Amino acid sequence: MNQHRHTVNIPVKAQNYSVLSKVQNDPTLRVMIFCASEGNGPQDIAFPHQSEVKVNGGDVKANLRGLKNKPGSTRPVDITKELRLKVPGYQNTVEMTYALTTKAGLINGAFVSSEKFYLVLNVVRLIPVPDLVKKLQAGTKITKQSVINEMISKSRDVDIVATASVLSLKCPLSTLRIDLPIRSVACRHNQCFDATSYLQLQEQGPTWLCPICNNPAPFGTLVVDEYVKDILQNTSKSVDQVTVEPQGQWKLYNRPDTISSRPGVASSDFSDDDDDLIEVSPGGRKASTPITKNGISNGNLNQAPSTRDSLSAAPSNRSNPLNSSTGGKRPISEVIDLCSSDEEESPPPKRQMTSSFSGPSYLSGVAPLPRPGYPDS
């Protein structure tokens, strides 16, 4: 593996470059390593796939590959703190070790054995995000009237049915209310994003892509949308959405009712009205008795029997005429065992003893019939 690794050394002395003397006293000046592959025109920052950077023999911890599958998201390497600029005559050594840049193949129509990279050290000045936001505020703007004119032009298109749309006042990046609405001049949508949130994101990983349409949105193309800015200034901070008409008018967005109901079920089906209990009496007459859900009927605290118990008790009353409703006793309910199987054969009922020598067999609460009288012998 060592035969495939290469190292590039760059010596740096403070007295050889006058700008380095200013770095010591100005915290906005930084010394950074820039690397890019061979190509025409502006190139994204990119380091070889396998590379590492050392300054004065010490490793520099930096992300040299950027975000996965996002070319151009690599940041330059800041080595200001690793350089010894205050020591007179000290020669700093910047080393970059790399291997396996690219396999042989066609690049720009020409066969090359490997891809070339260019490495350079630059002294740059950092511009804070608030300063960039101020620059956008003072720069080019999309006027309110131009946005309205574009909406009217689209609404007059016979091939497009223009309807009202919902415009969000929240930034898609921070999910907070937008402070300064911006978008790229190349964006065809009216939705904006917050300037501070967008620039802070590029500071961490520079992709420079619109978070809405995913099209390139570099800093030079960012502008303030005064139509959305006017909406933000004329609404309270609690408002996060507005409805925009095809002609450009806007109004507060009315949220739909979030109370969910089961489809096909009316609210009256769940009313608290009293239900009716239908009880089948032994004589076959139907009695309708209003009850409440607590089983209280007309002020009486008697527990209302269920319809199932009444229906199951009716055959028992017909087979036992002695147990009439005038006896004041509740009909005996038939017990059904749900655990039993239909295939199981129920045991035959026991025959009732009718011999005069057996003990009296009384029904619950019913006196026995008088036996036929016989003359005393």
Backbone hydrogen bonds, N-H to C=O, Kabsch-Sander energy under -0.5 kcal/mol:
donor,donor_aa,acceptor,acceptor_aa,energy
4,H,1,M,-1.4
5,R,2,N,-1.2
6,H,98,Y,-2.7
8,V,96,M,-2.5
10,I,94,V,-2.5
12,V,92,N,-2.8
14,A,90,Y,-0.6
16,N,13,K,-0.8
17,Y,13,K,-0.6
17,Y,14,A,-1.0
20,L,17,Y,-1.2
21,S,17,Y,-0.5
21,S,18,S,-0.9
22,K,18,S,-0.6
22,K,19,V,-0.8
23,V,19,V,-0.9
24,Q,20,L,-0.8
25,N,22,K,-0.8
26,D,22,K,-1.5
29,L,26,D,-1.4
30,R,124,V,-2.9
32,M,30,R,-0.6
32,M,122,N,-2.8
33,I,77,V,-2.5
34,F,32,M,-0.5
34,F,120,V,-3.0
36,A,118,Y,-1.8
38,E,116,K,-2.1
46,A,35,C,-2.5
47,F,64,L,-0.7
50,Q,99,A,-0.9
51,S,49,H,-0.7
52,E,97,T,-2.1
54,K,95,E,-2.7
55,V,58,G,-2.5
56,N,93,T,-3.0
58,G,55,V,-1.8
60,V,53,V,-2.5
61,K,59,D,-0.6
62,A,60,V,-0.8
64,L,62,A,-0.9
70,K,67,L,-1.5
73,S,70,K,-1.4
74,T,45,I,-0.6
77,V,33,I,-1.7
78,D,76,P,-0.6
79,I,31,V,-2.5
79,I,77,V,-0.6
83,L,79,I,-1.1
83,L,80,T,-0.6
85,L,83,L,-0.9
90,Y,87,V,-1.6
92,N,12,V,-3.4
92,N,90,Y,-0.7
94,V,10,I,-2.3
94,V,92,N,-0.5
95,E,54,K,-3.2
95,E,93,T,-0.6
96,M,8,V,-2.1
97,T,52,E,-2.4
98,Y,6,H,-2.6
99,A,50,Q,-1.8
100,L,4,H,-0.6
105,G,112,V,-2.1
107,I,110,A,-3.1
110,A,107,I,-1.4
112,V,105,G,-2.7
118,Y,36,A,-3.1
120,V,34,F,-2.4
122,N,32,M,-2.6
124,V,30,R,-2.8
124,V,122,N,-0.6
126,L,28,T,-3.1
126,L,124,V,-0.5
132,L,128,P,-1.6
133,V,129,V,-2.3
134,K,130,P,-2.0
135,K,131,D,-1.7
136,L,132,L,-1.8
137,Q,133,V,-2.2
138,A,134,K,-1.6
139,G,136,L,-0.8
142,I,224,V,-3.2
143,T,141,K,-0.7
147,V,143,T,-1.4
148,I,144,K,-2.0
149,N,145,Q,-2.6
150,E,146,S,-1.7
151,M,147,V,-1.9
152,I,148,I,-2.5
153,S,149,N,-2.2
154,K,150,E,-1.9
155,S,151,M,-2.1
156,R,152,I,-1.3
157,D,154,K,-1.1
160,I,157,D,-1.3
162,A,160,I,-0.9
165,S,244,V,-2.5
167,L,165,S,-0.5
167,L,242,V,-3.1
168,S,166,V,-0.6
169,L,240,D,-3.1
171,C,176,L,-3.4
175,T,171,C,-2.3
178,I,169,L,-2.7
182,I,193,F,-2.4
183,R,223,V,-1.8
185,V,221,T,-1.7
187,C,184,S,-1.3
193,F,182,I,-2.1
195,A,180,L,-1.7
198,Y,194,D,-2.0
199,L,195,A,-2.3
200,Q,196,T,-2.3
201,L,197,S,-1.7
202,Q,198,Y,-1.8
203,E,199,L,-1.6
204,Q,200,Q,-1.1
205,G,201,L,-2.4
207,T,205,G,-0.9
210,C,215,N,-3.3
214,N,210,C,-1.7
217,A,208,W,-2.8
221,T,218,P,-1.6
222,L,219,F,-1.4
223,V,183,R,-2.2
224,V,140,T,-1.2
225,D,181,P,-1.9
226,E,142,I,-2.6
226,E,224,V,-0.8
229,K,225,D,-1.8
230,D,226,E,-1.9
231,I,227,Y,-1.4
232,L,228,V,-2.3
233,Q,229,K,-1.9
234,N,230,D,-1.1
235,T,232,L,-0.8
239,V,236,S,-1.5
242,V,167,L,-2.0
243,T,251,K,-3.2
244,V,165,S,-3.4
244,V,242,V,-0.5
245,E,243,T,-0.5
245,E,249,Q,-3.8
248,G,245,E,-2.0
251,K,243,T,-2.1
253,Y,241,Q,-1.2
255,R,253,Y,-0.7
260,S,258,T,-0.7
265,V,262,R,-1.6
266,A,264,G,-0.5
269,D,266,A,-1.3
270,F,267,S,-1.5
271,S,268,S,-1.5
275,D,291,I,-1.0
277,L,289,T,-2.0
278,I,276,D,-0.6
279,E,277,L,-0.6
279,E,287,A,-1.8
281,S,279,E,-0.7
281,S,285,R,-2.1
284,G,281,S,-1.9
287,A,279,E,-1.9
287,A,285,R,-0.5
288,S,286,K,-0.5
289,T,277,L,-2.0
289,T,287,A,-0.6
291,I,275,D,-2.4
292,T,296,I,-1.0
295,G,292,T,-1.7
297,S,295,G,-0.5
297,S,300,N,-1.2
298,N,296,I,-0.5
300,N,297,S,-2.5
310,S,306,S,-1.8
311,L,307,T,-2.5
312,S,308,R,-2.2
313,A,309,D,-1.4
314,A,310,S,-1.0
317,N,313,A,-1.6
318,R,314,A,-1.9
319,S,315,P,-2.0
320,N,316,S,-0.9
323,N,320,N,-1.6
324,S,322,L,-1.4
327,G,324,S,-1.4
328,G,325,S,-1.1
337,D,335,V,-0.5
338,L,336,I,-0.8
340,S,337,D,-0.7
344,E,341,S,-0.6
346,S,344,E,-0.5
358,S,355,S,-1.3
362,Y,360,P,-0.7
366,V,363,L,-1.9
